Amino acid sequence: MTEKSEEGKTPHLPQANFINHILELSTAAFISIGVIPNPLTGEADKNMLQAKYLIDTLEMLGEKTKGNLTADEEKQLENVLFNLHTMYVKISEPKS
């Protein structure tokens, strides 16, 4: 049975694939770092423990899928992890 929205339309869901999964996890991590506002509140909600968990999860996925990814998937994961690490360190640094 297909679920319908309140308007009676079938919602569009993204294709279930590795890159979309990486993008979902990285978006959640960027929200946890406070770089992207929480879509429910519109405010920056920092939760560095959650961000670290999500970054660690992405790193684990990279290790577990090593040798099984396409060049595009591998590059996307590398880019996402580089950007997340950079922002995590920047946000975590004490302000002087």
N, C-alpha and C positions, 0 to 999 in steps of 0.2 A: 504494500500500500504506500503510495506517495503522499507525503505530508504537504499540506497547502498552507500558504500564509493567510493572514486575516483577510486579505483582499481576494482570496480564492485562487491565487496564482501559485504555481510550483516554483519554489525558490531556486535560483541558479547556484549550484555548488561548483567550486573549482575541481579540476581533475585531480584525483588522488595519485600523486607521483612524488618522487623524492625531492625535487626542487621546491614544489609547493609546501611540502612538510618542513623543509629547511626554512623557507620564508615565514611560515607560521610560527615556528619556534623562535626565530630571530626577531620577529616583530614583538612577540611576547617578552623577549629579553630586553629589547630597546624600550619597551613600555616600563619594565621593571627598573631599568637604569634611570628612567625619567627623561629620556631623549624624545620619546613620542608620548603625547598625552594619552591617558587612559580614555578609550573611546566611550566608556560608560559615563565618566564624570567630566571629561574634557580637561582634567587637571593632570599635572605630572605627579605620578605616584611612584616614589623611589622605594624599591625593595631590593637591596643589593644581594641579599641571600638568595632570593628567587632568581635574580639575574645570573648569579654564579652557578646555580643549579642548571639553568637553561644553557649557559655556555658550556658547562661540563657535559651536558647531554648531547649537544652538538658535536663536541670533541669525541665523545664515545661513539656516536654514529659514524663519524669519520674513520675512526679506528676499526670498527666492526665491518665497515663496508669497503675498506681499502682494497683496491684491485678489482672491485665490482662496479665502480661508478663510471659513467661516461665522462668524457673530458669536460663537458658543460657542467655536469653535476659536481665534479671535483672542484672546478674553478669557482662555482657559486658558493660551495661550502667554505673554501679557502678565503674568499672575499668577505663572506659574512663573519667568519671567525676573526679575521684581521680587524674588521670594523668594530665588532663587539669588544674585542680585547682593548683596542685603542680607546673606545669610549668608556669602558669600565675603569681603566686605569686613570683616565682624565677626571672622571667623576669622583673616583675614590681618593684622589690626592687631596691632602689637607690644604685648605685655602690659607694663604699667608696674609 
